[in-house]
Amino acid sequence: MTRLKQVLILGGSAIALSACSGLLDYDKVAKLPSKGTVFQSYLQKEYVQLAESEYLETDLGDTEFFTGRAKMAANAQAFGPQNMVDRNIPKDKVGDLSASRARLMRALEAGGSKRLPQPAARAQAMFDCWMQEQEENFQPKDIARCRASFEAAMKQLEFRRAPVAQPKPAPKMMAKAMPKLPGPFTVYFNHDSSNVGGAALSVVRDALMAINRHKPKSVQLKGYTDRSGEGDYNLQLSMKRIDTIDKFMRLALPANRIIQAAYGEDRPAMKTADGVKEGKNRRVIISLKRK
């Protein structure tokens, strides 16, 4: 069960209590007028459907979670797919989900939510569905269904029509080159830690100042560890480090403009033998992007 779920006895009184506290009001949220974009209106519908599905399975915690997301979409609150660290995903499934989340974020950042709002909303909601079912990890058919729906939506979202040939424009004066963005900014961490302070916090402040000054289109966060722990543990630790920096970046940018990539002990700054502690490898790299 997820950390989002509440421990409830699934009897009539428990369900009634939840309904009174507003946990199961997905039907009311479905009727809320959409205050946001076309993409957000589709998100509202997708998350209401997920909430109803979880309610029918008496999964009150995830009913509440998906209802909350539907309500946020109706109220034009911007949010992306759920962060990996918010669910207890089986270690052997983290790689696929992490890569799929990064793939989805690239498509959304490339304008997918405006160009194809319905498939974009479907892809985001089905990724969250896949994450939720994978965390529970006892209904393989439901896991496969959510993943297949995600892949189908992504196929639509990533489809590119061949461009129509256009006549060559008349020669123009060469445009002035854009100034190079500052960075990248490298935040180093103590051994087996995802906390920042001291010199690391100073680097984060410098990155935030650069973002506020130069207004990049997006920010990329890449997380790493040294080789002193197990590979799966290190991948999770690199994700936690990214999540720490992500919280700071959201002071300057919305979540859907922050791109995450966790590498664990892969791609070290300094090559070492397995099991060796190396401070220069325990890092998150913050890169400002114009695209």
C-alpha positions in Angstrom: 0.0 0.0 0.0 1.3 3.5 -0.7 2.3 6.2 1.8 -0.7 8.1 0.4 -3.2 5.5 1.7 -4.9 5.7 5.0 -5.3 2.7 7.2 -9.1 2.2 7.2 -11.3 -0.7 8.0 -13.3 -1.1 4.8 -16.7 -1.3 6.5 -19.8 0.9 6.0 -18.9 3.3 8.8 -15.4 3.8 7.5 -16.6 4.6 4.0 -19.2 7.0 5.3 -16.6 8.7 7.4 -14.4 9.2 4.4 -17.2 10.5 2.3 -18.1 13.1 5.0 -14.5 14.2 5.2 -14.4 14.9 1.4 -12.1 12.1 0.4 -14.5 10.6 -2.1 -16.0 13.6 -3.8 -14.7 12.7 -7.3 -18.2 12.9 -8.6 -18.4 16.6 -7.5 -15.0 17.4 -8.9 -16.1 15.9 -12.2 -18.8 18.6 -12.4 -16.4 21.5 -11.6 -16.1 24.0 -14.5 -12.6 24.0 -15.9 -10.7 27.2 -15.3 -7.6 26.2 -17.1 -6.3 25.2 -20.5 -7.7 22.5 -22.8 -4.9 20.2 -21.5 -6.0 20.8 -17.9 -9.6 20.1 -18.7 -8.6 16.7 -20.1 -6.4 16.1 -17.1 -9.5 16.7 -14.9 -11.5 14.0 -16.7 -8.6 11.5 -16.7 -8.0 11.8 -13.0 -11.7 11.7 -12.1 -11.9 8.3 -14.0 -8.8 7.0 -12.0 -10.4 8.2 -8.7 -13.7 6.4 -9.5 -11.8 3.2 -10.5 -9.9 3.2 -7.1 -13.1 3.9 -5.2 -14.7 0.9 -6.7 -11.7 -1.1 -5.5 -12.2 0.4 -2.0 -8.7 2.0 -2.3 -9.6 5.2 -0.4 -6.0 6.6 -0.2 -5.6 6.7 -4.0 -9.2 7.8 -4.5 -8.2 10.8 -2.5 -5.0 11.3 -4.4 -6.5 11.2 -7.9 -9.5 13.3 -6.8 -7.0 15.9 -5.6 -5.2 15.9 -8.9 -8.5 16.3 -10.8 -9.4 19.3 -8.6 -6.0 20.9 -9.1 -6.5 20.6 -12.9 -10.0 22.1 -12.8 -8.6 25.0 -10.8 -5.8 25.6 -13.4 -3.0 24.6 -11.1 0.0 23.4 -13.1 1.6 20.1 -12.1 3.4 17.3 -13.8 3.4 13.5 -13.4 4.0 12.3 -9.9 7.7 12.3 -8.7 9.3 8.9 -8.5 10.3 9.4 -4.8 6.6 9.7 -3.8 6.0 6.0 -4.4 7.7 2.9 -3.0 8.4 1.3 -6.4 10.0 -2.2 -6.5 13.7 -1.8 -7.2 13.6 -3.8 -10.4 10.9 -1.5 -11.8 12.5 1.8 -11.0 14.5 2.0 -14.2 11.6 1.6 -16.6 9.4 4.0 -14.8 12.2 6.6 -14.4 13.0 6.4 -18.1 9.3 6.7 -19.0 8.8 9.7 -16.8 11.8 11.5 -18.4 10.3 10.6 -21.8 7.0 12.1 -20.9 8.5 15.2 -19.5 10.5 15.7 -22.8 7.3 15.4 -24.8 5.4 17.9 -22.5 8.3 20.3 -22.5 8.4 20.2 -26.3 4.9 21.7 -26.4 2.9 18.4 -26.4 0.3 19.7 -23.9 -0.6 22.6 -26.3 -0.2 20.7 -29.6 -2.0 17.5 -28.6 -3.7 18.2 -25.2 -5.9 15.0 -25.1 -3.0 12.5 -25.6 -0.8 14.6 -23.4 -3.3 14.5 -20.5 -3.9 10.8 -21.1 -0.2 10.0 -21.0 0.4 11.9 -17.8 -2.6 10.3 -16.0 -1.7 6.8 -17.2 1.9 7.3 -16.0 0.5 8.1 -12.5 -1.8 5.1 -12.9 1.1 2.9 -13.8 3.1 4.2 -10.8 0.2 3.6 -8.4 -0.4 0.0 -9.6 3.3 -0.8 -9.7 3.8 0.3 -6.1 1.0 -2.1 -5.0 2.6 -4.7 -7.3 -0.1 -7.4 -6.9 -2.4 -6.8 -9.9 -0.3 -7.6 -13.0 -3.3 -7.0 -15.4 -3.9 -3.5 -14.0 -0.2 -2.7 -14.2 -0.1 -3.9 -17.8 -3.3 -2.0 -18.6 -2.0 1.3 -17.3 1.4 0.9 -19.0 -0.2 0.0 -22.3 -2.5 3.1 -22.1 0.6 5.2 -21.3 2.5 3.8 -24.3 -0.4 4.3 -26.7 -0.8 8.0 -25.6 2.9 8.5 -25.9 2.9 7.1 -29.4 0.3 9.8 -30.4 2.2 12.5 -28.5 5.6 11.7 -30.1 4.2 11.4 -33.6 5.7 13.9 -36.0 4.2 14.6 -39.4 6.6 15.2 -42.3 7.1 19.0 -42.7 5.5 20.6 -45.7 8.2 22.0 -48.0 8.4 25.8 -47.8 10.0 28.2 -50.2 13.3 29.5 -49.1 13.1 32.9 -47.5 15.1 35.8 -48.9 18.6 36.1 -47.3 18.6 38.0 -44.0 21.2 39.6 -42.0 22.7 37.1 -39.5 20.9 37.3 -36.2 22.9 38.3 -33.2 23.9 35.2 -31.2 22.2 34.7 -27.9 24.5 35.1 -24.9 25.5 31.8 -23.4 23.6 30.8 -20.3 25.6 30.5 -17.0 26.4 27.2 -15.5 26.2 24.3 -15.2 26.0 24.5 -11.4 27.2 21.4 -9.5 25.9 20.8 -6.0 27.9 18.3 -4.0 26.5 16.1 -1.2 27.9 14.4 1.9 28.2 10.6 1.9 24.8 8.8 1.9 23.0 12.1 2.2 20.4 14.1 0.2 20.6 17.2 2.4 22.2 20.5 1.3 23.9 23.2 3.4 26.9 25.4 3.6 28.8 25.5 0.2 26.1 23.4 -1.5 23.4 25.8 -0.5 25.5 28.7 -1.9 25.6 26.9 -5.3 21.8 26.4 -5.2 21.4 30.2 -4.5 23.7 31.0 -7.4 21.6 28.8 -9.7 18.3 30.4 -8.6 19.8 33.9 -9.2 20.8 32.9 -12.7 17.4 31.5 -13.4 15.7 34.7 -12.2 18.1 36.8 -14.3 18.3 34.9 -17.5 14.8 33.3 -17.6 15.7 29.9 -19.2 13.0 27.9 -20.9 13.8 24.9 -18.7 16.2 23.6 -16.1 17.7 20.1 -16.2 18.7 18.2 -13.0 21.0 15.2 -13.3 21.7 13.2 -10.1 24.6 11.0 -9.3 26.2 9.0 -6.4 29.6 7.5 -5.8 30.2 3.7 -5.9 30.2 3.1 -2.1 26.7 1.4 -2.0 24.6 -1.1 -3.9 23.6 0.0 -7.4 19.8 0.0 -6.8 20.2 1.9 -3.5 22.4 4.4 -5.3 19.8 5.0 -8.0 17.2 5.8 -5.3 19.7 8.1 -3.5 20.4 10.0 -6.7 16.6 10.5 -7.2 16.3 11.8 -3.6 19.1 14.3 -4.3 17.3 15.4 -7.4 14.1 15.8 -5.4 15.9 18.0 -2.8 17.2 20.3 -5.6 13.9 20.2 -7.4 12.1 21.8 -4.4 14.5 24.7 -4.6 14.1 25.1 -8.3 10.3 25.3 -7.9 10.9 28.7 -6.2 11.8 30.0 -9.6 10.1 27.7 -12.1 6.9 25.6 -12.4 7.4 21.8 -12.1 6.7 21.1 -15.8 9.8 23.1 -16.8 12.1 21.1 -14.6 13.6 18.0 -16.3 15.0 15.2 -14.1 17.4 12.4 -14.9 18.8 10.0 -12.2 22.0 8.0 -13.0 23.0 6.6 -9.6 26.6 5.4 -9.7 26.8 5.5 -13.5 28.6 8.3 -15.3 31.0 9.3 -12.5 33.0 12.5 -12.6 36.0 10.5 -11.3 36.3 6.8 -12.1 36.8 4.6 -9.0 36.7 1.0 -8.1 33.4 -0.4 -6.8 32.8 0.5 -3.1 35.0 3.6 -3.1 33.7 6.8 -1.6 34.4 9.8 -3.8 33.0 13.3 -3.0 33.2 14.6 -6.6 30.8 11.9 -7.7 28.1 12.7 -5.1 26.4 15.5 -7.0 23.4 17.0 -8.8 24.2 19.1 -11.9 21.9 22.0 -12.6 21.8 23.1 -16.2 19.9 26.1 -17.7 18.3 25.5 -21.1 16.9 27.7 -23.7 14.7 24.9 -25.1 
